[in-house]
Amino acid sequence: MKPKHIPGIPEQEKGGFHDTESRKICNDTEAAIQKFAVLKRRFLSVHQWKKYCGKGFADFRLYDGSGKAVERNPQPGDFIRIDIPGPGNVEAKGFDWVEITEIDDQTLTGTKSESLMITCRPSKIPGKNTNSHIAHFYTSEATSTFIISRNGNTIQAGIYGRNESPNFNASFFDIIRNSLIAAGGMIGFSKIQWKKLTDGLLDF
């Protein structure tokens, strides 16, 4: 199986990848517009994602560029702190971090289609010195692109991982951890987690 080619999503060049999608067909376009508005609020409430996925899912928290926790809509240059189930990143005190590199908002109620995309890359801990390692089990070349969209009376949530390779530029214990988690992700465990999120966001 090859990765989907979707505008705005980086090309797959090496490592693992995944395309995780959920969709819901509404009775008519007006119902889809209303549900997409709810979906957009859920999507932009990063700190609430765990709520829509149930137990056993990662916990997400939004931080600004200085490393301060915030509860607002995400912006480019913000960071997301991730607490995945299982052992955490030792250097980052149990967490993994990604930076939001791009947000593309093409939502315009009343049009035939609309979409909202957030792209993230593994990052260092925000506000820390530049000599620290990437605080994530993947290298900084990996990306995760989150997209919600509506086309007519169909709404969809998707997460697309590209260029997912284990991060070996880390402490000894984190190298072991990163290898194990990356291996699990490449054989589908992370896709199961992401499927919980896409399904949960669309569970109205």
Secondary structure, 3 states (H helix, E strand, C coil): CCCCCCCCCCCCCCCEEEEEEEEEECCCHHHHHHHHHHHHHHHHCHHHHHHHHCCCCCEEEEECCCCCECCCCCCCCCEEEEECCCCCCCCCCCCEEEEEEEEEECCCCCCCEEEEEEEEEECCCCCCCCCCCCCCCECCCCEEEEEEEEECCEEEEEEEEEEECECCCCCHHHHHHHHHHHHHHHCCHHHHHHHHHHHHHCCC
